[in-house]
Amino acid sequence: MKKIQPIRMCIACRARHPQNTLIRLKHEDKEIVAFNGEGRSFYLCESCSTNEKKVKGLVKRFKQDEEYFTKLLKELINNG
């Protein structure tokens, strides 16, 4: 029997995608980090994570360093 993936919403575009296709992050100590299994998290779809305008909006929304945030997203996209 095939396992059905839960559907989650991207925080940037609000589109719904299967959970295994999204990047899962969390806000911890004023930093955005990869989700480690503890605490609350949010999801970001791959198209929003590569969209410069959406990334700038998230940087501003979470008060992050743009260079760090962009590097984190690229790392998570490449490494899963």
N, C-alpha and C positions, 0 to 999 in steps of 0.2 A: 504494500500500500504506500502510495506517495505521500510524503509529509508536506502539508501546506504551510508556506511561510507567512508569518503575521505581516500585516500591512501597517506601515508607519508613515508619518507625515514629515516632510522636509520643513525645517524651521524657516527657511528663506522663501521658497516658492509656494509652500503649503500643498504641493502635489503629493499624492499618496503612492508609495512604492513598496515592493517587498522588502522586508527588513534586511535581508542579506545583501541587497544592492546599495544600502545607505552607509554613510560614515557616521559612527556614533561617537559623540564628544560629550564632555561635561565641563562645567564652570567650577573651578576649584582654586581657592585662595587668589582670586582676581586674575586667574589664568585659565585659558581654554586648553584642555588636555584631552588625550584619547581616553575613552571610557575604560575603567579598570574593574568594573563589576560592582562598585560601591557608589551609593548616592544616586542622585537624579541625573538624567542625561537628556540629550536631544540629538536629532538626526539631521544630516545634511546630504542631499543627493549629489551625485557626481557632477551633473551639469551646473549646479549652483556653486560647487566648490571650485570649478574652473572658470566661472563667470566673474570677471574683474569687478563689475559693478556690485554684484551680490556680496562678494568678499569684502569690499570696502564698506558696505552697509553693516556687515556683521562685525567688522573691526571697530567701527564706530559704536555700534550697539553694545558690544561687550567691553569697550575701552581697552583694546588689545594693540600690541605692536604689530603693524601690518606685515613686516618682514617675517617675524616669528610665526604668525598665524598662517601666512601663505606657505611657508616652509613645512609646517605641521600638516597642512592639508595635502600637499604634494607627497609627503612621506606616507601618509595614511592611504592615499590613492594607490601608490606604487606597491606598498607592502600589504595592503588589505587590512 
